[in-house]
Amino acid sequence: MASSGKRAGSRRGPKQRTGINHAALALAAGVTLCVVAWGYLVWVAIDFGTSARSGQSGAWALLALASVGAMACLFAGLLMIARLLRVLGITSAPDEPSEPAPPRVAGGRRAAR
């Protein structure tokens, strides 16, 4: 049954935007780069650890630097994954509370209003 009249709407939805999501593509490339750099830095840290245990004292500092670099790459990659999921619409931004929570008083109870 076809509708006709002033308020009859189109049966078609809005046109879907077809194209590349450049923000998602850039984030995916960043995540890939961070994961590759993390893997390399972990491999280098293992190599420096082996060298340091065999008596090369300078390798301890390089082991520490490689470990910190690997942690930074992993952290940045995880942040980019969270941002990528938000750009793709899989997750959403956290809701802000409408009003702040009442302050707590001694004993763990909330203050009465």
Backbone bond lengths (Angstrom), bond angles and torsions (degrees), N, CA, C in turn:
res aa  C-N    CA-C-N  psi(-1)  N-CA   C-N-CA  omega(-1)  CA-C   N-CA-C  phi
1 M - - - 1.442 - - 1.529 107.98 -
2 A 1.282 117.40 118.42 1.462 122.39 -178.04 1.520 109.16 -89.37
3 S 1.314 115.19 138.05 1.460 121.02 177.53 1.508 109.29 -90.10
4 S 1.281 114.91 144.48 1.457 119.32 173.80 1.516 107.15 -142.28
5 G 1.275 115.63 148.51 1.457 120.26 -178.83 1.508 110.55 138.15
6 K 1.324 114.76 -176.59 1.457 119.99 -175.78 1.516 112.79 -64.54
7 R 1.296 118.27 -38.60 1.455 121.33 -171.86 1.531 113.71 -98.55
8 A 1.282 117.36 8.21 1.459 120.05 179.39 1.520 109.00 -73.02
9 G 1.310 116.12 126.38 1.462 120.45 -177.92 1.511 111.84 -96.49
10 S 1.269 114.33 166.77 1.450 120.43 177.27 1.523 109.13 -73.36
11 R 1.306 116.70 145.88 1.456 120.26 178.38 1.518 111.37 -81.86
12 R 1.294 117.29 -9.05 1.456 121.12 179.46 1.520 109.39 -92.26
13 G 1.303 114.37 142.07 1.453 119.93 175.16 1.517 109.98 -81.98
14 P 1.304 115.75 177.04 1.466 117.96 176.64 1.516 110.24 -63.69
15 K 1.320 116.08 149.27 1.461 120.28 -178.52 1.516 110.29 -65.15
16 Q 1.315 115.48 133.49 1.452 121.61 177.12 1.518 108.69 -74.37
17 R 1.304 115.76 136.86 1.459 120.22 177.34 1.521 108.23 -76.23
18 T 1.296 115.93 118.08 1.456 119.71 178.05 1.508 108.65 -104.84
19 G 1.275 115.45 125.59 1.448 120.50 -179.42 1.514 108.82 165.05
20 I 1.290 114.37 -178.41 1.457 119.96 -177.73 1.520 109.26 -89.72
21 N 1.298 115.96 133.03 1.455 121.53 174.62 1.532 106.67 -82.49
22 H 1.322 116.07 100.30 1.464 120.79 -173.55 1.522 112.34 -66.17
23 A 1.326 117.16 -34.18 1.468 119.62 178.90 1.527 110.13 -65.92
24 A 1.314 116.99 -43.24 1.466 120.44 179.50 1.524 110.82 -66.57
25 L 1.322 116.52 -37.89 1.458 120.53 179.20 1.532 110.92 -65.09
26 A 1.329 116.59 -42.53 1.463 120.46 178.95 1.530 111.09 -66.04
27 L 1.325 116.84 -40.94 1.466 119.66 178.53 1.526 111.43 -66.59
28 A 1.325 117.05 -39.23 1.468 120.02 178.46 1.527 110.56 -64.77
29 A 1.323 117.05 -39.20 1.465 120.14 176.88 1.526 110.64 -66.28
30 G 1.320 117.58 -38.91 1.458 121.34 177.17 1.511 112.69 -64.45
31 V 1.332 116.38 -41.27 1.466 120.38 177.57 1.521 109.87 -63.44
32 T 1.316 116.60 -43.86 1.465 120.48 179.07 1.524 110.96 -60.91
33 L 1.325 116.36 -44.69 1.455 120.55 179.06 1.534 111.34 -62.73
34 C 1.313 117.23 -42.34 1.474 120.65 179.00 1.526 111.61 -64.62
35 V 1.311 117.43 -41.00 1.468 120.25 -179.17 1.529 110.52 -67.34
36 V 1.325 117.17 -40.48 1.471 120.16 177.72 1.527 110.08 -65.02
37 A 1.340 116.68 -44.48 1.468 120.02 179.07 1.522 110.62 -64.38
38 W 1.322 118.00 -39.55 1.462 121.80 177.42 1.534 110.69 -60.53
39 G 1.321 116.60 -47.08 1.463 120.24 179.55 1.516 112.05 -61.24
40 Y 1.327 116.85 -42.31 1.455 120.30 178.89 1.527 110.68 -64.90
41 L 1.321 117.14 -44.39 1.462 120.04 -179.04 1.530 112.02 -65.82
42 V 1.308 117.75 -34.93 1.464 120.00 175.36 1.528 109.76 -65.38
43 W 1.322 116.88 -43.30 1.464 120.61 178.73 1.533 110.63 -61.87
44 V 1.344 116.42 -42.96 1.464 120.79 178.46 1.532 110.77 -65.22
45 A 1.331 117.36 -40.29 1.467 120.73 179.24 1.527 110.53 -62.83
46 I 1.316 117.20 -39.46 1.470 120.12 177.07 1.523 109.83 -63.69
47 D 1.326 116.97 -42.35 1.464 121.01 179.13 1.528 111.14 -64.31
48 F 1.345 116.83 -43.75 1.464 119.74 177.38 1.527 111.48 -65.56
49 G 1.313 117.52 -34.99 1.470 120.68 177.01 1.519 111.68 -63.91
50 T 1.328 115.73 -39.95 1.463 119.78 176.88 1.529 110.65 -64.58
51 S 1.340 115.47 -42.29 1.469 119.27 178.61 1.530 111.40 -65.47
52 A 1.309 116.34 -40.24 1.468 120.04 -178.37 1.523 111.21 -66.46
53 R 1.303 117.37 -38.25 1.470 120.02 179.93 1.522 111.86 -71.05
54 S 1.337 116.40 -22.46 1.458 118.54 179.52 1.528 112.36 -86.99
55 G 1.329 117.63 1.81 1.454 120.05 172.11 1.511 116.42 118.90
56 Q 1.304 119.97 -3.27 1.466 121.29 178.62 1.534 108.20 -85.47
57 S 1.333 115.93 105.12 1.461 119.55 -173.45 1.529 112.74 -70.20
58 G 1.320 118.83 -27.83 1.464 121.13 179.22 1.517 113.11 -69.04
59 A 1.325 117.06 -19.00 1.458 120.67 -178.58 1.530 111.83 -71.68
60 W 1.345 117.08 -20.88 1.468 119.45 179.01 1.529 110.75 -63.83
61 A 1.326 117.03 -42.20 1.464 120.43 179.12 1.529 110.49 -66.26
62 L 1.328 116.78 -40.39 1.466 119.42 177.86 1.523 111.61 -67.32
63 L 1.329 116.55 -34.65 1.464 120.76 175.16 1.518 110.25 -61.92
64 A 1.328 116.97 -44.20 1.466 121.02 179.27 1.528 110.97 -63.27
65 L 1.325 116.97 -44.13 1.471 120.39 179.25 1.530 111.99 -63.73
66 A 1.314 116.15 -42.96 1.466 119.66 179.24 1.527 110.79 -65.45
67 S 1.325 117.40 -36.79 1.469 120.82 178.89 1.524 111.25 -66.79
68 V 1.331 116.37 -44.17 1.471 119.82 178.74 1.531 109.97 -64.92
69 G 1.316 116.93 -40.59 1.466 120.40 177.08 1.516 112.43 -62.63
70 A 1.325 116.44 -40.06 1.469 120.06 178.70 1.528 110.55 -65.64
71 M 1.333 116.41 -40.33 1.470 119.08 177.90 1.523 110.89 -64.42
72 A 1.318 117.45 -40.81 1.463 121.04 179.74 1.530 111.12 -64.79
73 C 1.327 116.62 -41.41 1.468 119.94 178.72 1.521 111.51 -64.91
74 L 1.319 116.70 -41.86 1.461 119.81 179.44 1.520 110.59 -65.69
75 F 1.337 117.26 -42.30 1.459 121.04 179.03 1.529 110.99 -62.94
76 A 1.331 116.70 -46.41 1.469 120.43 179.15 1.526 111.02 -63.30
77 G 1.324 117.00 -39.10 1.463 120.06 177.79 1.516 112.33 -63.99
78 L 1.319 117.05 -41.06 1.471 119.99 178.30 1.521 111.30 -66.55
79 L 1.327 117.14 -38.26 1.470 119.82 176.31 1.527 110.62 -63.48
80 M 1.335 116.20 -40.97 1.465 119.29 179.29 1.527 111.66 -68.09
81 I 1.321 117.28 -33.82 1.469 119.99 176.49 1.524 109.79 -63.72
82 A 1.332 117.10 -43.22 1.467 120.34 178.15 1.527 110.97 -61.78
83 R 1.317 116.51 -41.81 1.460 120.81 179.08 1.531 110.92 -67.80
84 L 1.325 117.15 -38.93 1.464 121.34 177.98 1.525 111.03 -62.38
85 L 1.326 116.78 -42.31 1.461 119.96 178.47 1.526 111.32 -63.22
86 R 1.337 116.51 -34.61 1.462 119.82 177.73 1.532 110.55 -71.04
87 V 1.340 117.73 -40.75 1.468 121.18 179.75 1.524 110.52 -64.67
88 L 1.328 117.18 -37.46 1.463 120.67 -179.96 1.523 113.10 -77.32
89 G 1.341 116.91 -9.58 1.457 120.20 178.39 1.510 113.94 86.19
90 I 1.316 118.06 10.59 1.465 121.05 179.95 1.513 110.31 -75.78
91 T 1.335 116.83 -37.50 1.455 121.65 175.48 1.519 108.43 -120.63
92 S 1.323 115.96 168.25 1.460 120.01 178.81 1.521 109.47 -128.19
93 A 1.311 115.34 165.11 1.458 120.82 179.57 1.520 109.27 -66.68
94 P 1.328 117.41 148.63 1.464 118.92 178.68 1.521 110.60 -66.15
95 D 1.322 115.20 144.46 1.458 120.12 178.52 1.517 109.52 -75.39
96 E 1.322 115.63 140.18 1.455 119.78 175.98 1.526 108.14 -86.19
97 P 1.325 117.67 139.39 1.462 118.59 179.18 1.526 110.37 -65.26
98 S 1.327 116.22 145.10 1.460 120.46 -178.19 1.524 111.29 -69.42
99 E 1.307 116.68 -32.66 1.460 120.67 176.18 1.517 108.34 -143.96
100 P 1.317 117.57 150.57 1.464 118.81 -178.84 1.524 111.26 -66.82
101 A 1.320 115.13 151.33 1.462 120.00 178.30 1.522 109.09 -67.26
102 P 1.331 117.36 145.84 1.467 119.01 178.45 1.521 110.44 -65.66
103 P 1.333 117.02 148.90 1.467 119.57 -178.45 1.518 111.69 -67.21
104 R 1.319 115.07 150.80 1.469 120.28 178.26 1.531 109.11 -89.58
105 V 1.309 114.18 145.71 1.474 119.98 176.09 1.515 108.84 -109.71
106 A 1.291 117.12 174.33 1.466 121.03 -179.35 1.523 110.13 -56.26
107 G 1.280 116.17 142.46 1.470 121.11 -179.50 1.513 112.83 95.16
108 G 1.324 118.18 -1.49 1.458 121.00 175.90 1.498 114.41 83.66
109 R 1.331 118.57 3.33 1.466 120.40 179.56 1.514 109.54 -92.98
110 R 1.309 114.71 154.95 1.457 119.60 177.86 1.525 109.46 -84.54
111 A 1.311 115.09 148.79 1.465 120.10 -179.89 1.524 109.65 -69.02
112 A 1.321 115.79 141.42 1.458 121.06 178.19 1.518 109.39 -76.31
113 R 1.305 115.50 148.78 1.477 119.68 -179.88 1.493 110.83 -99.65
